[in-house]
Amino acid sequence: MIKELTCINCPMGCQLTVVDKNDDGNYEVTGNTCKRGPKYAINELTNPTRVIPTTVVVRNAMLPRLPVKTAEPIPKGKIFDAMKVINQVVVDAPIKSGDIIIENLLGLGINVVSTKTMAKC
C-alpha cells in the first residue's frame, strides 16, 4: 500500500509518502523535513483525529455566538456526532476563555472549551 499525504503539523506542509510493503502495519514514511511528520502520517492512516473549532449560542453577550473548540483532538469518525451535541448548547455570559462548555463530549473524556472571553451586557 502506498498513500500520499500533506502533513499539517507545521507550516512546511510536507508531501509525505507512506509505504506499507507487506500490509502488516510496518510503515515507512518519507518526505518529511521534521520529526513530527512520520507520527502524523501513521496516526492519520491508523486513527485520524481532529480538533473541532466551532461556535455555540451565547445569551446576554455583545455577540450572538461564542467560539469554542475541543480541548484535544477527537476521532474523525465522531465529528458529526460531536457537532449534533455542540449545536444544541446555549450558554449565558459571562464566559472566560478556557471555561469548560461541555464536559466529557460523547464520553470520550474530552471537553469543549471557550476560546474567547465574553462579558455580560
C-alpha positions as CSV (number, residue, x, y, z in Angstrom):
1,M,0.0,0.0,0.0
2,I,1.2,3.5,-0.9
3,K,-0.5,6.6,0.4
4,E,0.3,10.3,-0.3
5,L,-0.5,12.9,2.5
6,T,0.2,16.5,3.1
7,C,1.4,17.0,6.7
8,I,-0.4,19.6,8.7
9,N,1.7,19.6,11.8
10,C,3.8,22.7,10.9
11,P,3.7,25.4,8.3
12,M,6.0,23.5,5.9
13,G,3.2,21.3,4.5
14,C,5.5,18.4,3.6
15,Q,4.3,16.0,1.0
16,L,4.6,12.6,2.7
17,T,4.6,9.2,1.2
18,V,3.7,6.3,3.4
19,V,4.5,2.8,2.3
20,D,3.4,-0.4,3.9
21,K,5.1,-3.0,1.7
22,N,3.6,-6.1,3.3
23,D,0.3,-4.6,4.6
24,D,1.5,-5.5,8.1
25,G,1.3,-2.1,9.7
26,N,5.1,-1.6,9.4
27,Y,5.0,1.9,7.8
28,E,7.9,3.7,6.1
29,V,7.4,7.4,5.9
30,T,9.4,9.7,3.5
31,G,9.2,13.3,2.5
32,N,9.2,14.9,6.0
33,T,11.5,17.7,7.0
34,C,10.8,17.5,10.7
35,K,10.5,14.6,13.1
36,R,6.7,15.1,13.6
37,G,5.9,14.1,10.0
38,P,6.1,10.3,10.4
39,K,4.0,10.3,13.6
40,Y,1.3,12.4,11.9
41,A,1.3,10.2,8.8
42,I,0.9,6.9,10.8
43,N,-1.8,8.4,13.0
44,E,-3.6,9.7,10.0
45,L,-3.7,6.3,8.5
46,T,-4.5,4.3,11.6
47,N,-6.5,6.6,13.9
48,P,-7.3,10.0,12.3
49,T,-8.3,12.7,14.8
50,R,-9.2,16.4,14.6
51,V,-9.7,19.4,16.9
52,I,-13.1,20.8,16.2
53,P,-13.3,24.6,16.2
54,T,-16.9,25.9,16.1
55,T,-19.4,28.2,17.9
56,V,-22.3,27.9,20.3
57,V,-25.1,30.3,21.1
58,V,-24.4,32.7,23.9
59,R,-27.1,34.8,25.6
60,N,-26.6,38.2,27.2
61,A,-23.4,39.0,25.4
62,M,-22.3,41.5,22.8
63,L,-22.1,38.8,20.2
64,P,-24.6,36.0,19.4
65,R,-22.1,33.2,19.1
66,L,-19.2,32.0,21.4
67,P,-16.2,30.4,19.7
68,V,-15.3,27.0,21.2
69,K,-13.1,24.1,20.4
70,T,-12.5,20.6,21.6
71,A,-9.6,20.7,24.2
72,E,-8.0,17.7,22.4
73,P,-8.4,16.0,19.1
74,I,-11.3,13.6,18.8
75,P,-11.7,10.6,16.4
76,K,-12.5,11.9,12.9
77,G,-15.4,9.4,12.7
78,K,-17.1,11.1,15.7
79,I,-17.1,14.7,14.3
80,F,-20.7,14.6,13.1
81,D,-22.0,13.1,16.4
82,A,-20.0,15.7,18.3
83,M,-21.5,18.6,16.2
84,K,-25.0,17.3,17.0
85,V,-24.3,17.7,20.7
86,I,-22.4,21.0,20.3
87,N,-25.1,22.6,18.2
88,Q,-27.7,22.1,20.9
89,V,-25.7,24.1,23.5
90,V,-26.7,27.5,24.7
91,V,-24.6,29.3,27.3
92,D,-25.1,32.5,29.3
93,A,-22.5,35.3,29.6
94,P,-20.2,36.0,31.2
95,I,-17.8,33.3,29.9
96,K,-14.0,33.3,30.2
97,S,-11.6,31.9,27.7
98,G,-10.8,28.3,28.7
99,D,-14.1,27.7,30.6
100,I,-15.5,24.2,30.0
101,I,-18.6,24.5,27.9
102,I,-19.2,20.7,27.5
103,E,-17.6,18.2,29.8
104,N,-16.7,14.7,28.5
105,L,-18.0,15.1,25.0
106,L,-19.6,11.8,23.8
107,G,-18.0,10.0,26.7
108,L,-14.5,10.5,25.1
109,G,-13.0,12.2,28.1
110,I,-12.5,15.4,26.0
111,N,-14.0,18.7,27.0
112,V,-15.3,21.5,24.7
113,V,-13.8,24.8,25.9
114,S,-14.4,28.5,25.2
115,T,-11.7,30.2,23.1
116,K,-12.9,33.8,23.9
117,T,-13.9,35.8,26.9
118,M,-17.3,37.3,26.7
119,A,-18.6,39.8,29.2
120,K,-22.3,40.1,30.1
121,C,-24.1,43.0,28.6
